[in-house]
Amino acid sequence: MDLKDVMATNLRRIRHGKELTQEELAHRTGLSMRYIGAIERAERSATVTVLGKISEALGVEPAELVTKSN
């Protein structure tokens, strides 16, 4: 599993846990809903800047988004 897949899985899990839609997350981050969806499907890699925006919007540390679960 590469880092894109890890981030996709973690992003989807955390977003669902906070009961946010992709649209709501996009609004909070200033990113497009399509871009959020592409990250969640591991079709796009997030830059460090985008990682920061997403983690801030979700209220988590950036490392939570890129740490592989056991």
Secondary structure as UniProt FT lines:
FT   HELIX           3..17
FT   TURN            18..19
FT   HELIX           22..29
FT   HELIX           33..40
FT   TURN            41..42
FT   HELIX           48..58
FT   HELIX           62..66
//
